[in-house]
Amino acid sequence: MTLPTQPTQPRATTAIDRIANEYTERLLELDPGFATELGRAGHESEYRDHSPAGLAALADAARSTLAALAAAEPVDEVDAVTVHAMAERLGLEVELHETGWPLAELNNIASPAQGIRAIFDLMPTATAADWQHIAERMANVPAAVGGYIASLRAGAERGLVASARQVKIVIGQCERHAAADGFFTTMTQQAALDADPGTSGTDAAGTDASDAGRQLPADLAEVLAANAEIARGGYGTLVAFLRDELLPQAPEEDAVGHERYQLASREFLGARIDLEESYAWGVAELDRIVAEQEVVAEAIKPGASIEEAKALLNADPARQLQGTAALTAWMQQLSDTALAELAGSQFDIPEVMRTLECRIAPTQDGGIYYTGPSEDFSRPGRMWWSVPEGEDSFTTWAETTTVYHEGVPGHHLQVATATYQSALLNDWRRNVSWVSGHGEGWALYAERLMDDLGYLADPGDKMGMLDGQRMRAARVVFDIGVHLKLPVPARWGTGNWTAEKGFEFLKANLDISAGQLDFEFNRYLGWPGQAPSYKLGQRLWEDIRDARAARDGSGFSLRDFHTQALNLGSVGLDTLKMALLG
């Protein structure tokens, strides 16, 4: 298939584009939080309906859109990709809905228990009107929680309940949000307006006028404080339900089995894979990466083991950062440099995409993530680092590759390009479709690309990249192995996988803090199929690139391949293969 790289003029809206755009508008109606993510005005205080009726409405919207697509005719290659991508995504959404498992959605990282609170991270805080919206949404937390409880209860009636391990973890998270010194109280106490740029100096009483201008109006501050208590109460209600009603029904078993795992794998990859073959590949890939690390360790110090080489890197003062302020500044400088040097030389990066903010996340759950820009780029793309409580020391060699993964040429370049391509992509392609294997696979692909481009020539930085790749390969082995109870590779143990064996395996292969290890272990158990999508996605990206290079021969251009691929937006990997290889 021949795809456009940069449109010379806006593409005429087709019937299929209209179907996709109408579906996007329907999603905005059904999920006000989605509008907040996009930076669109309206519905700022509302939540989606997390009840069974709300889930049914989403499934109905998918069904009606699939019917409309089936009756429409693609007019060009862009339409053909849209139809292929939407049929795969929406068809799977309906299939998943019919299993009933969306009713039971609960884990330690990506479920309504986290999302109801997390939406506040994306809400503007500059003006009094912004804080009024925040106050109003806080008042609606109990209703959102109530809908979620109704779904969890309906799922339990069908025998669909997350594992006891996940329920216990989420209870702890929700207790922190419900606490007197939790998120809602802290946000209220720190509430302030952006300084008025026209205000400076001191007033008659000697008070700094710019600081005075930052204070919320007294009546708004009172409403915000009162509604924070309401939000805390909503989470308190969720704690009581989870502890007293759901936990007694939760199974001790973590493994989800082959049938549910296959659906989860499709959800996160947008591709059908052979799970057992992928598991065997993951074992071999892990062995290959370990061997590569041994070569790099030798370069750091002749005769050193991987562990000894990393100890030397950790002891190097030039590679250490103390405190989150130093971490933030270092992330920002590294990100800014990559943006400046790759723009024009390796990638087309429009000026509007050249702002990427690096921040410490307001939570302490662990993990690093990216949030995309608003549609008009008034809110830039942001890289967030959620630092577990008590952790205050960081090493640059271990984290350099993460900055490239989350920023440029990783998620920022990928997500912001899709947002920018309004002349080529319909609303669904730009703003709705996100497939983990495509997105996270690209980010891992980007890490390897930065090595190829010489940005990881330092042996320490390369060891950090390989450590990240090793972690992702180990996750393929752990996730598929534990959830399908497959045999443990001889190098790592005996018998079949259990969660306990898996923890020791992760401990041997993931060089992260104890807090991060605990978070990751529980994440894999509670979110089956997601963690392997990174490395399996990278595998599929590289397979598609290599097949394209073989097909095009001397005419192959890696830069053009990247441009065409990124201009597709995030699609399932089967769709990516169809679009780039035909």
Disulfide bonds with the S-S distance in Angstrom:
none
